[in-house]
Amino acid sequence: YPYESAFSPDGKLLAVRKENDIILWDLSKGDTAGEPLEGVSQLRSLAFGPDSKTLASCNSDGLRWQ
């Protein structure tokens, strides 16, 4: 089961943490959007920037921008 998730402000993407990866879903296509973002351990939260193109993830090591 996924743990953390976030919708982009424009409603087009959904970011979901699954184990140590972040999967981006293109909601208009109902499919993944590119390759998973790998190597995310101990993720605590996800958030999109207002432009819907920037994704921030926070884990025990700090903040990371995608």
Solvent accessible surface area in square Angstrom, and as a share of the most:
residue,aa,sasa,rsa
1,Y,232,0.88
2,P,78,0.49
3,Y,143,0.54
4,E,40,0.18
5,S,68,0.44
6,A,15,0.12
7,F,132,0.55
8,S,4,0.03
9,P,85,0.53
10,D,76,0.40
11,G,43,0.41
12,K,127,0.54
13,L,41,0.21
14,L,33,0.17
15,A,0,0.00
16,V,18,0.11
17,R,33,0.12
18,K,117,0.49
19,E,122,0.55
20,N,78,0.40
21,D,43,0.22
22,I,0,0.00
23,I,28,0.14
24,L,36,0.18
25,W,91,0.32
26,D,27,0.14
27,L,75,0.37
28,S,99,0.64
29,K,160,0.68
30,G,59,0.57
31,D,81,0.42
32,T,60,0.35
33,A,36,0.28
34,G,59,0.57
35,E,145,0.65
36,P,48,0.30
37,L,42,0.21
38,E,120,0.54
39,G,59,0.57
40,V,1,0.01
41,S,50,0.32
42,Q,113,0.50
43,L,8,0.04
44,R,156,0.57
45,S,55,0.35
46,L,18,0.09
47,A,55,0.43
48,F,29,0.12
49,G,12,0.12
50,P,133,0.84
51,D,81,0.42
52,S,8,0.05
53,K,172,0.73
54,T,42,0.24
55,L,6,0.03
56,A,12,0.09
57,S,3,0.02
58,C,45,0.27
59,N,26,0.14
60,S,60,0.39
61,D,130,0.67
62,G,33,0.32
63,L,108,0.54
64,R,97,0.35
65,W,158,0.55
66,Q,72,0.32
